[in-house]
Amino acid sequence: MSSFYIKKLSLSGNNVKTSSIEFTNNLNIVCGPSDTGKTYILECIDFIFGCDNKDFPLSKNTGYDIVNMEISTSCGPIFLKRNFEENNIYVESNNPQIESGKYSKTKSRLYIGDLFLKLMEINSPPKIIKNQNFERQSLSFRTFCIHFL
């Protein structure tokens, strides 16, 4: 199984200093006083994984307008970038398993949910139970994401 982890997460904008945090491939604990940005870290990760713009708590009024993420993989780094006002996630990949390009947060040829499943070596997502009526839906990365965030 290939390994990967979030190496760096940052917020940037035209007239503000870039704010970033780096992670290791081990356990990372983010701690600090109230109102210092811990929750924003999780919100930024969720945003770049495809959450709706309306659910993202930051706005351009902060001076920031782009979330960037670097993912370290055993086959090369992957860089993701998403503007606050866009639904697309731009991916630049040095990993031969992951195609570079403009990814959508909805089902399409380049779907951001598929990117993260491919990193977990799940190439054709299985159907999972959606509700008590046993309706089925495709497994997605966000299925996992909500349990960890």
N, C-alpha and C positions, 0 to 999 in steps of 0.2 A: 504494500500500500504506500502511495506517495504521501509525503508529509507536507504540511503547509501551516502557516500561522500568520496573523496580522503582524507585520513588522513595524509599521508606522501609520499613524492617523493624523491628519492635519486639516485645519481650517485656514483659508486664505481669502484675501480681498485686496482691492486696489490701494486703499489708504490705511491699512491696518497691518500690524506686525503678525506674521504667520504664527499660529498657535499649533503646537504639535506635541504628540506623545509617542514614545517608542516602546515597543514590547519585545520580550524575548520569547524563545520557543518553549519556555517552561511556564510555570504558573506565574501569572501577573496579578498583583493586587493593587487596586487603585484606591487610595484612602486620602482623607484630608478633611478639613473643616467644611461646614455647610456652605453652600453657595460658591464653591470654587471650581465647578465644572464637571464633576464626576458623572452626573446624569447626562450631561451633554455628550460625553464620550460615547455612552451607550446609544444615545439618540443619533449621533453621527454614523455609528456602525450600522444601525438599523436603516438609516437613510440611504447609505450607499449599497445596502443589500436590497433596496427596492421599496421602502415604505412610501406611502403617498405623501406628496408635497404638503398637503393640508395638515398632515399629522406631525410634520417636522416643526419643532418649537422655535428654531432660529429664523430670523428674517434678515433681509438685506440692511435693515436699520442698524444692525450691529456692526456693519462695515464688512462683515464676512459674506461671501457668496458662493464659495466652492468648498466641497469636502473632497479630500484626497486620501487614498489609502494605498499602501504598498503591502502586498502579500508575498511572503517568502515561500517558495516551493523548492522541492528537491530537484526540479527541472528548470529553474530560473525564476526571476521575479515577475510579478504581475502588478501593474499600476492601474488604479481605478480613479475616476474623477467624475463628480456630479455637481452641476450647478444647482443652486437652491430653486431656480425657477424652471428647471427642465425635468422631464421624466426619463431621459436617457442617461445611461452611465457609459462613459468612455473608457475603454479598456486597451491598454498597451501591454502586450505579453511577450516575454522572452521564453515562455514555456511552450514547447511544441504541441502540447495537448490542448491549449487554450488559444482560440483565435482572437486577434486584435480587432477592434472595431467599436461601433456604436451599439450598445446592448440596450434592450428595452426591459422595462419592469413588468411587462405583460407578455404573454406567450407570443413569440416570433422566432425567426431563425436564430437570432442572437439574443437569447433570453438570459437575464442576469441570474435567475434561479438555477438554470442549467449549468452555468459556469461553476457555481459552488458545489453542485452535485458532482460534476466532472472531477473536481479537485478531490472529492471523496471516493472517486472511481465508481460512481453510479452513473452509467451512461444512458440507460433507459429507465426512467423513474417508474417504480411500481405504483399501482393504484392502492390507496389506503382508504379505510372507512372514514367518511366525512361526518356522519351524524347517527342518531339513534335508529334511523330508518335504513341504515347500512348502505346509503348512497356512497359512491366512491369518488375520489378525486386523486389527481396525480400527486405523488410525494414531491415536495418542493423544499428548497433550503430554508425558506421562511417557516416551514413546519417545525424545523429544529430550532431556528433562531429565536422564536418567541419563548421557548422554554429556557434558553440560556440568558437572554437579555432581561 
